[in-house]
Amino acid sequence: MTKIVVRSLNILLGLFFIFLGVLKITPLISRDLHKDLRSEYAKYAKVFPFAKALQLKIPSKWYRRVIGGTEIFSGFLLLLIPNRKMKNIGNFLLILTKLLNLYSHFAINDQFERMAPSLVFSFMLVCRLVVDWQLCKQEEEPLSPEITGKFDELATKPNLAKSAAHKTGSKANGAKNSKKNQ
């Protein structure tokens, strides 16, 4: 069951982040969404963490392209690469980009409705890591031995009173038989 959950999360999250990354890089899918993302990333570049402290000016065009490229790369890792460690690296990169996105929303005082998709996908990425961790632990544990037998019958214990009487009776019969033989 957990394998199905991890596989479906890999496929869905991979496709979603590839789609989102392509939207950020190129207007092929939707010109309006691309234009909106360009204006949003102009705001996000101004509140980039440590930009003021390090006296850096981040170009919004490159900031948007790097985040979009990271999302495409990580989406392909989740979608196509069969290596579990590589999928977790992609997942971790996506969590970092979503945390950066949440920080940017918070720093420019966006409404909660604008932050909600980032929150939801952050939680989905964390849930994917938790389910993957559970699957890993489940595979490491040795399998319990299979229980065999008939489960519709009760195991009967010998009645001690009957077996004691039977034993004493057989001893008496054995004594009688030994006297006859003599």
N, C-alpha and C positions, 0 to 999 in steps of 0.2 A: 504494500500500500504506500509506504513512504517513497519507494522508487518512482511510483507514478506521480506523486506530488512533486518531487524534485524535478522530474523530467518535464512535467507540464509547466512548472514555474520557470524552468530554463527556457523553454520555447516561448512562452508568453512574454516574459521579461526581455528576452533577447530581441524578439521582434519589435516590441514597443520601443526599446532604447535605440535600435537601429533606425526606426521611423523618426524618433525624436531628434537623433543626431543629424539625419539627413535634412530635416526641417530647419535645423540651426545653420547648416552649412550652405544649402542651396534652395532656391525657390522652385524647384522642379515639382514638388508636391502641391504646395499652396503658396501663392505670392503674398496673400494677406497675412497668413500666419508667419511667414518668414519676415515680412516687414515689421510685424508686431514684436517678434523676437529680437530683431535688430535694435528697435527702440528700447526694449527692456534691458538688453545687455549693455546699452550705453549708460543706463542707470546703475547696473550692477558693477560695471568697471570702476565707477567712482567710489564705491564702498567696498572694494576688494580688501580682504583682511591684510593687515600690516602694510598696505600701500602707502598710507600717510607716514607711518613710523619709519619705513625704509625709504621714503621719498621717491617712490616709483609711480609712474603713470602707466597704467595698463591700457593698451589700445583695445577698445571694445570689440573691434572686428576680430582680433586675434584671440581675445578671451572667449568669444562666442565660438570661433572655429576650433579652439583647443578643447573646449567642453564638448562640442558636437563630435569631434573626432574621437575623444575618449569614450563617449557614449556608443558610437558606432563600433569601435574596437572591442569594448567590453560586451556589447550586444552579440557580436560575432563569437566571442569567447563562450558566452553562455549558450549560444545556439548551436555552434558547429564543433567545437573542440571537445573530444571525449574525455580529456584528462580532468579529473576532479579538482586538482590543485589549481589548474589554469582557470577553471570555472569560478573557483573561490577568489582568485585574484581579480577577475573581471567583476565579480560581485562586490568586492571590497572597493574597487575603483568607482563603481557606480554609487556605492554608499557615500563615499567621499564627495562625489560631485553633487549628490542630492543634499548633503549637509552644507556644502558651500552655497547651493541654491537656496536652502532654507535661511542661511545666514544673510544672504543678499536680500531676500524678501523682508526679513526682519529689520535689516539695517535701513531700508528705504521706506519703512512703515507701510508695507503693503497690507491689504485687507486679508483676512483669514481665507477667503475664497480663492485668492491667488496662491496662497501657501498650501492649500489642502492637497492638490495633486502631488506635490513634492513630499508631503508627509505620508500620504498613502503609499507611494512607491518606495519611500524609505523603509516603511514598515514591511512591505512585501519583500524587499531585499534582505532585511534582517530575518524575517521568517524563513526565507529560502536558506540562509546560512544555518539557522537553528535546525531545520528539518534535515539538511545535509549532515550536520554534526550528529544528529540522532541516528541517521542511517549508517554513518561511519561507526558509531559505537555499537550499533546492532550487528554489523558485520564482523566486528572484532570479537564479540562475545562468542564463546563456544556454544554450539547448539546443544540443547538438552537432549538426553537420550530419549528415543522414541519409546512410548509406552505401548507394549503389545499385550494382547490378551482379549478375553471376551468381556466387554463392558456391560453387557446386559445380564450377566449372571453374578451373583454374590459369591465371594469366596467363603466356603463353609469351613468352620473350625471344628475339629473333632470334639464331640461331646465327651468330656472327661469322665462323667459318671458311667456312661455306656461302655467306654473303652476300659475303664477299671473293672466293671463287672464282666466284661468279655474276657479280660486277661485272667481274672480269678477263675472264671468258668473254664477257660482253656487249660489252666494249671490243674484244676481238679480232673478234667477229662484226660489230661496227659498222665496224671497219676494213676487213674483207673486203667488206662490203656497199657501202662507199663506193668501193672499187676497182672493183667490178663496175659501179657506176653511171657511172663515168668512161669 
